[in-house]
Amino acid sequence: MKNSKFTPATFVIDGNDPEGQQIEVKGIHNPAHNWNGFAVPYFDKETAQRLCETLGGDVLEFSKLLDCVLQIEEFNDGIKVLTECGTITIDGVKYYAAGDSWTWLVARHPFDQLAEELDEFCTAYNLPKMSADELAAEIREQLDDLIELQRNREELAERIERAKTQLHFLNDFAARWDSIGK
């Protein structure tokens, strides 16, 4: 099989190691193929074996005889069922599925999360899509404009107050003028 659909990624799954911690492993997957919205990763042999060791053989076991990962399910009546997880070969390298129907997620790089938040921010505020540096420059420019508007507003408020004072004086003056002239 050619590696036309499979891409490398880091996968995470919560609470499946013996201490209940998040497991994070590198593997490959076909982003177009999932199980109930979750990734279906495949791992090289060394990673698959390490994953089985990490889980302590209670849920996964690497079978050297069958050269595959076995998923172990124990039912209430004590019966254990071993299910062979799938394998694929790409460019001569064998990859092993592990944790069939588990809730594997593709780990997101922190920069991917920030880029997504930046896109959401730009969309929410009707800004063109731009880099963080471009957005920072745009926001600085807008802040400078707002500071200038605030200064202009304060200056305008002072002018209005002066005009009110002058108008009040002129109205008072006109009233006194009229009273003298009569």
C-alpha positions in Angstrom: 0.0 0.0 0.0 1.3 3.5 -0.8 1.3 6.2 1.8 -1.3 8.3 0.0 -3.9 8.6 2.7 -2.0 8.0 6.0 -0.4 10.9 7.8 1.8 11.0 10.9 0.3 12.4 14.1 0.6 12.3 17.8 -2.4 10.6 19.5 -3.7 10.9 23.0 -6.2 9.0 25.1 -7.2 9.8 28.6 -7.0 7.5 31.6 -5.9 4.2 30.0 -2.5 3.8 31.6 -2.2 2.2 35.1 -2.1 5.5 36.9 -5.1 6.9 34.9 -2.9 9.4 33.1 -3.1 10.5 29.5 -1.2 8.4 27.1 0.5 10.2 24.2 2.1 8.2 21.3 3.2 8.9 17.8 1.7 7.0 14.9 -0.1 7.3 11.6 -3.7 7.5 10.6 -6.1 8.2 7.7 -7.8 11.5 8.7 -10.8 10.6 6.5 -11.4 7.4 8.5 -12.6 7.5 12.1 -14.6 5.5 14.6 -17.5 7.5 16.0 -15.5 10.7 15.3 -12.4 9.4 17.0 -9.0 8.7 15.3 -8.1 5.2 14.3 -4.3 5.2 14.7 -1.7 2.7 13.7 1.7 2.4 15.3 5.1 1.0 14.4 6.0 -2.3 16.1 8.2 -0.8 18.8 5.5 1.8 19.8 2.8 -0.9 19.7 4.8 -3.2 22.0 5.6 -0.2 24.4 1.9 0.7 24.5 1.0 -2.9 25.4 3.7 -2.8 28.2 2.4 0.5 29.5 -1.1 -0.8 29.8 0.2 -3.9 31.7 -1.4 -6.6 29.6 -4.8 -6.0 31.1 -6.3 -4.5 28.0 -3.7 -5.0 25.2 -1.1 -7.7 24.6 1.4 -8.0 21.9 1.5 -11.5 20.4 4.9 -12.3 19.0 3.4 -15.6 17.6 0.7 -13.8 15.6 2.8 -10.6 15.2 -0.2 -8.4 16.2 -1.8 -6.5 19.0 -4.5 -8.4 20.9 -7.2 -6.4 22.6 -8.5 -8.1 25.8 -12.0 -7.7 26.9 -13.2 -9.3 30.1 -16.9 -9.8 30.7 -18.9 -9.9 33.9 -19.0 -13.7 33.9 -15.1 -13.8 33.9 -14.8 -14.8 30.3 -11.9 -13.0 28.5 -12.1 -12.4 24.8 -9.0 -11.7 22.7 -9.5 -9.8 19.5 -6.8 -9.3 17.0 -6.3 -5.6 16.1 -5.7 -4.8 12.5 -2.4 -4.2 10.8 -1.5 -2.4 7.6 1.7 -2.3 5.6 2.8 0.9 3.9 5.9 1.1 1.8 7.1 -2.2 3.3 6.6 -1.1 7.0 4.0 -2.9 9.1 1.8 -0.8 11.4 -0.3 -2.1 14.2 -3.7 -0.9 15.4 -4.1 -0.8 19.1 -7.2 -0.1 21.2 -9.8 -0.8 18.6 -12.9 1.4 19.2 -11.1 3.5 21.8 -11.4 7.2 22.0 -8.1 8.2 20.4 -7.7 11.9 19.7 -5.2 13.6 17.4 -3.1 15.7 19.7 -3.1 19.4 18.8 0.0 21.4 18.8 -0.4 24.6 21.0 0.3 26.7 17.9 -2.7 25.0 16.1 -5.0 26.0 19.1 -3.7 29.6 19.0 -4.1 29.8 15.2 -7.7 28.6 15.6 -8.4 31.1 18.3 -6.9 33.9 16.2 -9.2 32.8 13.3 -12.2 32.8 15.6 -11.3 36.3 16.9 -10.9 37.7 13.4 -14.2 36.2 12.3 -16.0 37.5 15.5 -14.7 41.0 15.0 -15.1 41.0 11.2 -11.3 41.4 10.7 -9.5 39.9 7.7 -7.5 36.7 8.4 -4.0 37.7 9.4 -1.0 36.6 11.4 -0.7 37.4 15.1 2.0 40.1 14.3 -0.3 41.7 11.7 -3.2 41.5 14.1 -1.1 43.1 16.9 -0.1 45.9 14.6 -3.7 46.4 13.5 -4.9 46.5 17.1 -2.1 49.0 18.1 -3.2 51.2 15.2 -6.8 51.0 16.3 -5.9 51.8 19.9 -3.9 54.8 18.8 -6.9 55.9 16.8 -9.1 55.5 19.9 -6.7 57.4 22.1 -6.7 60.2 19.5 -10.6 60.1 19.4 -10.7 60.2 23.2 -8.4 63.3 23.2 -10.5 64.9 20.5 -13.6 64.1 22.5 -12.2 65.6 25.6 -11.1 68.7 23.6 -14.6 68.9 22.1 -16.2 68.6 25.5 -14.1 71.5 26.7 -15.0 73.6 23.7 -18.7 72.8 24.3 -18.4 73.9 27.9 -16.7 77.1 26.9 -19.4 77.8 24.3 -22.1 77.2 26.9 -20.4 79.5 29.3 -20.1 82.2 26.6 -23.7 81.7 25.5 -24.9 82.0 29.1 -22.8 85.2 29.5 -24.2 86.6 26.2 -27.8 85.8 27.2 -27.3 87.4 30.6 -25.5 90.4 29.0 -28.3 90.8 26.4 -30.9 90.6 29.2 -29.2 93.3 31.2 -28.6 95.4 28.1 -32.3 95.2 27.3 -33.2 96.2 30.8 -31.0 99.3 30.7 -32.3 100.3 27.3 -35.9 100.4 28.5 
